[in-house]
């Protein structure tokens, strides 16, 4: 294999970029969950969560024959067949909607979590957070692996792109997590994104394809508007202070 082959380089760069884009929802969920832990454990939780996502995707990649069997219908209801992939997407989507919806409900009711002496949320353990992150990693990894297989059949290129993407996400996860934690409206927007992504996963569990492009364009536009709102509130606060 020629590492300088232009086709391999283009496939690697394109796939790495797509993996980063497809990992945005993973980073958002990971950031919100890690924020429940004491400050000294949050970076470790993000690193372990993303490392777990990387390992999950690599294991799925080297198990392509098993991935292929996931698309075979296991049973049918009212003439509609359900495969292993459908079930994973459906229940993963339900879990995401439930988790994000619960967080939104608590925020709207003003039910702020009780903070312990260590700085973390009372009743939330490091192991519990990692388990929840790993559950969603499996769901999010399916789309990532299917995209990788569709881009190239070269396994080393796919693995290299995934490793590169995860390293990039590790670099950005810290600043993103702090930004979401400091701005409650951004956190609400991030939770709304997770509900939207969960609904899309549930729908795709019924073999109804929803283009991720529409979801990401809507997310990008919403973030742009919220950033403008943050800037406006900052200017208003500055103006009030001067008066």
Buried (B, 14 or more C-beta within 10 A) or exposed (E): EEEEEEEBEEBBEEBBBBBBBBBBBBBBBBBBBBBBBBEEBBBEBBBBBBEBBBBBBBEBBEEBEEBEEBEEEEEEEEEEEBBBBBBBBBBBBBBBBEBBBEBBEEBEEEEEBEEEEEEBBEEBEBEEBBEBBBBBBBBBBBBBBBBBBEBBEBBEBBBBBBBBBBEBBBEBBBEBBEBBBEBEEBBBBBBBBBBBBBBBBBBBBEBEEEEBEEBBEEBEEBBEEBEEBBEEEEEEEEEEEEE
